[in-house]
Amino acid sequence: MSIPDFQTTMLPLLQYTADQKEHSFHEAADALSLIYHLTDEERKELLPSGRQATFDNRLNWASSYLKHAALLESTRRGYFKITQRGIGVLQQKPPKINIEFLMQFPEFQEFRTARKEKTGSIETEVETTNAHTPEELLEDGYQKIRQELAQDLLNRVKDCSSRFFERLVVELLVKMGYGGSIKDAGDVIGRSGDEGIDGTIKEDRLGLDVIYIQAKKWEGTVGRPEIHKFVGALYGQRAKKGVFITTSSFTKDAIDYARGIESKIILIDGRQLAEFMIDFNVGVSAVTSYEVKRIDGDYFTEI
Protein backbone atom coordinates (compact mmCIF):
# COMPACT_ATOMS: atom_id res chain seq x y z
CA MET A 1 0.00 0.00 0.00
CA SER A 2 1.34 3.45 -0.83
CA ILE A 3 1.93 6.09 1.84
CA PRO A 4 -1.38 7.89 2.55
CA ASP A 5 -1.58 11.66 2.18
CA PHE A 6 -1.76 13.73 5.34
CA GLN A 7 -5.51 14.45 5.16
CA THR A 8 -6.31 10.76 4.81
CA THR A 9 -4.53 10.06 8.11
CA MET A 10 -6.59 12.57 10.10
CA LEU A 11 -9.55 10.32 10.93
CA PRO A 12 -7.48 7.20 11.77
CA LEU A 13 -5.22 9.32 13.97
CA LEU A 14 -8.18 10.74 15.87
CA GLN A 15 -9.69 7.24 16.17
CA TYR A 16 -6.39 5.97 17.58
CA THR A 17 -6.75 8.42 20.49
CA ALA A 18 -10.37 7.43 21.20
CA ASP A 19 -9.29 5.64 24.41
CA GLN A 20 -8.72 9.17 25.84
CA LYS A 21 -5.23 8.22 27.00
CA GLU A 22 -2.05 10.17 26.40
CA HIS A 23 -0.13 8.90 23.37
CA SER A 24 3.29 9.68 21.95
CA PHE A 25 3.76 10.58 18.32
CA HIS A 26 6.00 7.57 17.78
CA GLU A 27 3.37 5.21 19.20
CA ALA A 28 0.77 6.69 16.88
CA ALA A 29 3.08 6.45 13.88
CA ASP A 30 3.75 2.77 14.57
CA ALA A 31 0.05 2.03 15.05
CA LEU A 32 -1.07 3.81 11.89
CA SER A 33 1.70 2.25 9.82
CA LEU A 34 0.20 -1.14 10.73
CA ILE A 35 -3.28 0.06 9.77
CA TYR A 36 -1.99 1.11 6.35
CA HIS A 37 0.20 -2.01 6.02
CA LEU A 38 3.27 0.07 5.28
CA THR A 39 6.46 -1.81 4.53
CA ASP A 40 9.79 -1.04 6.20
CA GLU A 41 10.87 0.64 2.96
CA GLU A 42 7.78 2.86 2.95
CA ARG A 43 8.34 3.80 6.61
CA LYS A 44 11.93 4.77 5.78
CA GLU A 45 11.08 6.72 2.62
CA LEU A 46 12.38 10.25 3.05
CA LEU A 47 11.37 13.68 1.84
CA PRO A 48 13.59 15.10 -0.94
CA SER A 49 15.72 16.85 1.70
CA GLY A 50 16.48 13.51 3.32
CA ARG A 51 15.84 14.97 6.77
CA GLN A 52 12.53 13.37 7.69
CA ALA A 53 10.51 10.30 6.81
CA THR A 54 7.60 11.10 4.47
CA PHE A 55 5.02 9.20 6.54
CA ASP A 56 6.16 10.87 9.78
CA ASN A 57 6.02 14.28 8.12
CA ARG A 58 2.46 13.72 6.89
CA LEU A 59 1.32 12.40 10.26
CA ASN A 60 2.90 15.42 11.95
CA TRP A 61 0.90 17.76 9.75
CA ALA A 62 -2.29 15.75 10.35
CA SER A 63 -1.86 16.01 14.12
CA SER A 64 -1.05 19.72 13.81
CA TYR A 65 -4.26 20.41 11.89
CA LEU A 66 -6.31 18.38 14.36
CA LYS A 67 -4.80 20.42 17.19
CA HIS A 68 -5.64 23.69 15.44
CA ALA A 69 -9.24 22.45 15.23
CA ALA A 70 -9.11 21.60 18.97
CA LEU A 71 -9.80 17.90 18.32
CA LEU A 72 -6.42 16.95 19.80
CA GLU A 73 -4.37 18.73 22.44
CA SER A 74 -0.68 18.57 23.34
CA THR A 75 -0.02 17.26 26.83
CA ARG A 76 3.78 17.50 26.81
CA ARG A 77 6.54 17.42 24.24
CA GLY A 78 5.82 14.69 21.69
CA TYR A 79 2.59 13.59 23.40
CA PHE A 80 -1.08 14.37 22.83
CA LYS A 81 -4.61 13.21 23.65
CA ILE A 82 -8.11 13.62 22.30
CA THR A 83 -10.30 16.52 23.49
CA GLN A 84 -13.98 16.49 24.38
CA ARG A 85 -14.65 18.05 20.98
CA GLY A 86 -12.67 15.26 19.36
CA ILE A 87 -14.76 12.66 21.21
CA GLY A 88 -17.91 14.38 19.98
CA VAL A 89 -16.65 14.28 16.40
CA LEU A 90 -15.98 10.55 16.60
CA GLN A 91 -19.48 9.98 17.98
CA GLN A 92 -20.81 11.51 14.75
CA LYS A 93 -18.96 8.73 12.85
CA PRO A 94 -17.78 10.94 9.96
CA PRO A 95 -16.67 9.03 6.83
CA LYS A 96 -13.53 11.18 6.67
CA ILE A 97 -11.85 14.18 8.23
CA ASN A 98 -10.07 16.66 6.00
CA ILE A 99 -9.45 20.40 5.73
CA GLU A 100 -12.98 21.02 4.50
CA PHE A 101 -14.40 19.16 7.51
CA LEU A 102 -12.20 21.08 9.96
CA MET A 103 -13.37 24.43 8.58
CA GLN A 104 -16.55 24.12 10.71
CA PHE A 105 -14.50 24.94 13.81
CA PRO A 106 -13.79 28.65 14.53
CA GLU A 107 -10.27 27.96 15.86
CA PHE A 108 -9.35 26.26 12.61
CA GLN A 109 -10.93 29.02 10.54
CA GLU A 110 -8.81 31.57 12.40
CA PHE A 111 -5.69 29.48 11.83
CA ARG A 112 -6.43 29.15 8.13
CA THR A 113 -7.16 32.84 7.69
CA ALA A 114 -3.89 33.84 9.32
CA ARG A 115 -2.00 31.22 7.29
CA LYS A 116 -3.48 32.24 3.96
CA GLU A 117 -2.38 35.82 4.52
CA LYS A 118 1.22 34.56 4.59
CA THR A 119 1.24 31.46 2.35
CA GLY A 120 -1.96 31.64 0.33
CA SER A 121 -0.54 30.04 -2.83
CA ILE A 122 0.87 27.05 -0.96
CA GLU A 123 -2.33 26.48 0.98
CA THR A 124 -4.43 26.65 -2.19
CA GLU A 125 -2.28 23.98 -3.80
CA VAL A 126 -2.55 21.76 -0.73
CA GLU A 127 -6.33 21.96 -0.90
CA THR A 128 -6.31 21.23 -4.63
CA THR A 129 -3.92 18.27 -4.62
CA ASN A 130 -5.22 16.89 -1.31
CA ALA A 131 -1.99 14.93 -1.05
CA HIS A 132 1.05 17.01 -0.16
CA THR A 133 1.88 18.79 3.07
CA PRO A 134 3.11 22.40 2.84
CA GLU A 135 6.60 21.15 3.65
CA GLU A 136 6.47 18.63 0.80
CA LEU A 137 5.34 21.33 -1.61
CA LEU A 138 8.21 23.54 -0.54
CA GLU A 139 10.72 20.73 -1.04
CA ASP A 140 9.22 19.66 -4.37
CA GLY A 141 9.48 23.22 -5.61
CA TYR A 142 13.08 23.41 -4.44
CA GLN A 143 13.96 20.19 -6.26
CA LYS A 144 12.43 21.46 -9.51
CA ILE A 145 14.43 24.69 -9.28
CA ARG A 146 17.56 22.70 -8.49
CA GLN A 147 17.08 20.36 -11.47
CA GLU A 148 16.65 23.28 -13.85
CA LEU A 149 19.71 25.01 -12.38
CA ALA A 150 21.80 21.83 -12.73
CA GLN A 151 20.91 21.52 -16.40
CA ASP A 152 21.64 25.20 -17.08
CA LEU A 153 24.90 24.92 -15.17
CA LEU A 154 26.01 21.87 -17.15
CA ASN A 155 25.23 23.64 -20.43
CA ARG A 156 27.40 26.57 -19.38
CA VAL A 157 30.24 24.23 -18.41
CA LYS A 158 30.07 22.55 -21.81
CA ASP A 159 30.47 25.96 -23.48
CA CYS A 160 33.70 26.68 -21.59
CA SER A 161 37.20 25.86 -22.87
CA SER A 162 38.91 22.61 -21.87
CA ARG A 163 41.52 24.57 -19.92
CA PHE A 164 38.84 26.43 -17.95
CA PHE A 165 37.07 23.13 -17.28
CA GLU A 166 40.23 21.62 -15.80
CA ARG A 167 40.66 24.57 -13.42
CA LEU A 168 36.97 24.35 -12.51
CA VAL A 169 37.40 20.70 -11.55
CA VAL A 170 40.37 21.48 -9.30
CA GLU A 171 38.45 24.32 -7.63
CA LEU A 172 35.47 22.04 -7.02
CA LEU A 173 37.64 19.36 -5.42
CA VAL A 174 39.22 21.99 -3.15
CA LYS A 175 35.74 23.18 -2.12
CA MET A 176 34.92 19.54 -1.34
CA GLY A 177 37.78 19.46 1.18
CA TYR A 178 40.78 18.21 -0.77
CA GLY A 179 44.17 19.87 -0.54
CA GLY A 180 43.53 23.13 1.32
CA SER A 181 43.84 26.25 -0.85
CA ILE A 182 43.61 26.53 -4.63
CA LYS A 183 47.26 27.62 -4.68
CA ASP A 184 48.49 24.63 -2.69
CA ALA A 185 46.03 21.94 -3.67
CA GLY A 186 45.80 21.60 -7.41
CA ASP A 187 48.19 21.45 -10.29
CA VAL A 188 47.04 21.35 -13.90
CA ILE A 189 49.99 19.49 -15.34
CA GLY A 190 49.33 19.35 -19.03
CA ARG A 191 47.10 20.14 -21.94
CA SER A 192 43.87 18.18 -22.02
CA GLY A 193 44.62 14.49 -22.42
CA ASP A 194 48.41 14.54 -21.80
CA GLU A 195 49.20 10.92 -20.84
CA GLY A 196 45.57 10.53 -19.83
CA ILE A 197 46.03 12.91 -16.87
CA ASP A 198 44.88 16.52 -16.69
CA GLY A 199 45.91 17.44 -13.16
CA THR A 200 46.63 16.41 -9.61
CA ILE A 201 45.31 17.42 -6.23
CA LYS A 202 46.46 16.65 -2.71
CA GLU A 203 44.18 14.29 -0.85
CA ASP A 204 44.55 16.39 2.30
CA ARG A 205 46.17 19.58 3.50
CA LEU A 206 49.39 17.76 4.41
CA GLY A 207 49.72 16.19 0.99
CA LEU A 208 50.04 12.64 2.36
CA ASP A 209 48.70 11.31 -0.95
CA VAL A 210 47.96 12.64 -4.41
CA ILE A 211 44.80 12.16 -6.46
CA TYR A 212 45.13 12.26 -10.22
CA ILE A 213 42.46 13.93 -12.30
CA GLN A 214 41.11 13.40 -15.78
CA ALA A 215 38.65 16.11 -16.80
CA LYS A 216 36.96 15.49 -20.13
CA LYS A 217 34.52 17.72 -21.92
CA TRP A 218 32.73 15.10 -23.95
CA GLU A 219 29.51 15.02 -25.90
CA GLY A 220 29.38 11.26 -26.40
CA THR A 221 29.30 8.59 -23.70
CA VAL A 222 32.66 7.74 -22.13
CA GLY A 223 33.40 4.05 -22.56
CA ARG A 224 35.77 1.52 -21.03
CA PRO A 225 38.74 2.29 -23.35
CA GLU A 226 39.01 5.82 -21.95
CA ILE A 227 38.92 4.57 -18.37
CA HIS A 228 41.49 1.91 -19.25
CA LYS A 229 43.77 4.61 -20.66
CA PHE A 230 43.40 6.65 -17.46
CA VAL A 231 44.22 3.63 -15.29
CA GLY A 232 47.32 3.00 -17.38
CA ALA A 233 48.42 6.59 -16.82
CA LEU A 234 47.99 6.10 -13.07
CA TYR A 235 50.17 3.00 -13.15
CA GLY A 236 52.78 5.05 -14.99
CA GLN A 237 52.78 7.50 -12.07
CA ARG A 238 52.71 4.68 -9.48
CA ALA A 239 49.41 6.09 -8.31
CA LYS A 240 46.34 4.24 -7.07
CA LYS A 241 43.77 7.00 -6.74
CA GLY A 242 42.08 8.95 -9.49
CA VAL A 243 38.97 10.94 -10.35
CA PHE A 244 37.58 10.87 -13.88
CA ILE A 245 35.14 13.72 -14.48
CA THR A 246 33.15 14.25 -17.67
CA THR A 247 30.40 16.56 -18.85
CA SER A 248 28.61 13.59 -20.44
CA SER A 249 28.04 10.11 -19.00
CA PHE A 250 29.69 6.69 -18.67
CA THR A 251 28.75 3.37 -20.23
CA LYS A 252 27.82 0.51 -17.92
CA ASP A 253 30.95 -1.32 -19.10
CA ALA A 254 33.10 1.64 -18.03
CA ILE A 255 31.43 1.80 -14.61
CA ASP A 256 31.81 -1.94 -14.03
CA TYR A 257 35.47 -1.82 -15.08
CA ALA A 258 36.25 1.04 -12.67
CA ARG A 259 34.61 -0.86 -9.81
CA GLY A 260 36.51 -4.07 -10.51
CA ILE A 261 40.12 -2.87 -10.57
CA GLU A 262 42.57 -2.53 -7.71
CA SER A 263 43.07 1.22 -8.17
CA LYS A 264 40.45 3.47 -6.60
CA ILE A 265 38.80 5.28 -9.51
CA ILE A 266 35.84 7.61 -8.92
CA LEU A 267 33.68 8.41 -11.94
CA ILE A 268 31.70 11.66 -11.95
CA ASP A 269 29.34 12.30 -14.85
CA GLY A 270 27.85 15.60 -15.96
CA ARG A 271 24.75 15.32 -13.79
CA GLN A 272 26.79 14.57 -10.67
CA LEU A 273 29.24 17.33 -11.54
CA ALA A 274 26.44 19.91 -11.69
CA GLU A 275 24.99 18.65 -8.41
CA PHE A 276 28.37 18.96 -6.69
CA MET A 277 28.84 22.47 -8.10
CA ILE A 278 25.50 23.50 -6.60
CA ASP A 279 26.23 21.85 -3.25
CA PHE A 280 29.67 23.46 -2.92
CA ASN A 281 28.83 26.84 -4.52
CA VAL A 282 31.05 26.65 -7.58
CA GLY A 283 29.69 28.78 -10.41
CA VAL A 284 26.49 29.59 -8.50
CA SER A 285 25.43 32.11 -5.87
CA ALA A 286 22.56 32.15 -3.39
CA VAL A 287 19.58 34.32 -4.27
CA THR A 288 17.10 33.51 -1.50
CA SER A 289 17.08 31.15 1.46
CA TYR A 290 14.24 29.85 3.65
CA GLU A 291 14.32 28.24 7.08
CA VAL A 292 11.64 25.79 8.19
CA LYS A 293 11.27 26.06 11.96
CA ARG A 294 9.37 24.08 14.58
CA ILE A 295 8.42 24.71 18.19
CA ASP A 296 11.24 24.07 20.66
CA GLY A 297 9.41 22.08 23.30
CA ASP A 298 12.29 22.32 25.79
CA TYR A 299 11.99 26.12 25.82
CA PHE A 300 8.45 25.96 27.22
CA THR A 301 9.28 23.38 29.92
CA GLU A 302 8.78 25.01 33.30
CA ILE A 303 10.98 23.88 36.18
N, C-alpha and C positions, 0 to 999 in steps of 0.2 A: 504494500500500500504506500502511496506517495505521502510526503509530509503535508499535513493539512494546513490551510492558510490560517491566519491568526483569528479571524472572525469565526471560523468553524469551530475553533477550540473553546470559545467562550462558554457555551452551554455545558459541555462535558466538564469544564473546569469548575463551574459553579455547582454542578451536580456532585462533583468529587468532595466538595466542602459541606454537603448537605448534613453530615453528622454533627455539624456545629462545633467541631473541635478545631484546634489550632493546627495548621499544616505548614510545612516548609515548602519552598518552591521546588526543591530537588525531589521531595516526596511526590509532589503533584506531577512533575515532569516524568518521573518513572511510571506513575500510575497511568497517565494519559498515553504514554508511549506504548503501553500494553494494550490499551483500548484500541489504538490505531494500528496495532501489530507492526510497529516500526522495527526495522532490522537494526543491527548494530551500526551498519554503514550509514543508514538514514539518521540515526541518533548523532553520529559523528560528523555528518555533513555540515560544512561551515559556510558562513556568509562569504562573499567575495574578499572581504578584508582578512579572513582567516582568524578573526579574533573571537568569534562566538559561534556556537552551534546554531544552525538555522531554526531547528525546532524549539530550542530554548529561547531564542530571540522572539519567535512568534508567540510563545506562551507568555513571555514577559509582557508583551504588548497587550495580550488578551487580559491578563490580570490587571494591568494598569488601567485599561478602559473600564473594566468591571468596578475597580475602585473609584474611578471618577464618577461612575453612576451610583456609587454607594451601595453596591451589591456585595462587595467584598471590602474588608478593612484590614489594614496592616496592624499587626499586634506587636511585632518587634522586627528587627532587621532580618529579611529573608523569610518571614512567616506572615501568615494571614488567616482569616476566618470569614465565614459568611455572616452577613448582617441580617437583621430582621426583615429588611426590604428584600434581600436576596432570598430568604426563606419564602416570602410571599410570592416572589416571581416563580420559584420552582413549584409552588402549589398551583399556579395557573397552568402548569405543564405546557410551556411554549414549545413549538416545534423547533425553533432555533433562536439564538440570541446573536444579534449583530449590531452594527452602528445604528441602523435605522430603528431597531428595537430600543436601544438605549436612549434615543433622542426624546423619549417620553419623560425622562427624569430631568428636572431643572438643573441639578448639579452638572449633569453631563452636557446639557445645552450650553451652560455657562463656559464649561471647559472647551467645547467645540468652537464657540464664538471667539473666545480669546485666542485659540490656536489658529483659526482661519485668518485672523488679522495678521498673523506672522507668517504662516506657511500655507496659505490658501491653495496654491497650485498643487502642493504635495498631497494635502488632504483630499482634494477633489479626485486625484488619480487613485488614491487608496480606495475611495468609495466606488469608483468606476471599475477597477480591476477586482476588488473584493478578495485579493490574494496577498498582496505585499504589505509589509509593515512600512512605516515611514523610513525607518533605518534601512530596510532593504532597497527602497526606491532611491535613497541617497547613494547607496553603494553601487547599485546598478547604473545610475547616471554617471558616477565617477568612473566605472569600468568602461563605459562607452566612450567617454572623453579620453581616457587613457589609451584605448585601442586606436582611436583616430589619431592621437598625438604620436603614438608609436609608428604608425604607417607613414605619417608626414615626416617624422624624424628620419626614418630609414630612407625615404626618397631623397631627402637632403643629403644624407651621407653618401648615397650612390652618386650624387652629382659632384661630390668633392674629388680632388685629385688623389692618386694613390699615396703620395707622400703625406698629404694632410690626414688621410685615413689612418696611416701608420702612427702618426703622432696622437691622433684621437684615441687609438686603442691603448697606447701607453698611458695617456692621461686617465682613461677610464680605470685601468688596472690600479693606478696609484690611488684614485678615489675609493677603490674597493679595498684598500688597505695594504697593497703591496709596495714595498720599497721606500716609503717615506715621501720625499719631495720629488717633484718632476725632475729637478736638476740631478738628484742623486739616484733616482730609481730606474729610469728608462734610458735605453740607448738604441737608437735606430741605426743599425749597423750596415745597411746596404740598400741599394735600390730594390724596389719590389721584386721579390723572387730570388735574390742572390742566395744560392745554395739552399734554397727552400726556407730561409730564415729572414725575417724582416726586422727583428729587434730582440732585445733582451730586457728583462726587468728583475730586480732583486725580489726574492720571495719575502723578505722581511727587511726591516730597517738596518739590521746588522750585515745583511748580504751573505747570510750563511749558505744560501743556495741561489741559483739563477734559474729563471724560467724563460724559455725561448718562445718567441712569438712569430706566428705567421699570420699576416693580416691581408686577406684577399678580397678585393672588390670583384665580384663575380656575378654575372647575370644567370649563368646556368648552374645546375646542381653540382656541388663538389663531390666527386667520387673517390673510391678507394685509392686509385693511383696517386692522387695529390696528397693524401694522408700518408701513403707509403713513402713518398718523396720527402715529406717533412720528417718522418721518423728516421729516415736514413741520414738526414742532415743533423738530427739530434745525436745519433750514434757517432757522427763525425766530430762532434763537439764534446763527446763523452758525457752527454747530458741525458737525463731521464724524465725531465718535466717540460711540457710544452703546452701552449694554448694556440689553437687554430681558430681564427675568427674570420667569418665571411659575411658579406652582405646578402648572400643567397641562402641556400640550405644544403644539407648533406644527404647523400643516398643512404639507404639502410645498410648497404654493404660497407660503406665508409664508417658508419657508426659502430657496427659490429666489430670491424677490424680494430678501431681505436680502443674498444673495450677489452679486446682479447690479447693485447700485447703487454709486454712487461713494463714498458715506459708508460708514465702517466700522462695521457694526452686528453685535454679538455677541448671539446668542440662547441663553439658558440655560433649559432646561425644568426641571420639578420633579425629575426623576431626577438630572439633572446638578447641580442646586442642592443636593440632599441629599448627593451624593457630595463636592462641594466643602466643605460644612459639616463632614463627617467628616474630610476631609483636613486642614482648617485649624482644627479644634477649635472650631467655633462651635455652641453648643447641645449639645455632647457632652463627656464627660470620660473619661479612660483608666481602666479597671478593672484590667486585667492586661496585661503585655507579655511576649513571649518573644523570645529571641535564638537564632538558628540559627548555630552556630559550626563551623568546620572547622580542621583542623590547619594551623598556620603552618609550612610547610616550611622557610622561611628560618631560623627559630629553631633548628632542629636541625642546621643546616649547620655543621660543625666546620671551623675554619680551621687 
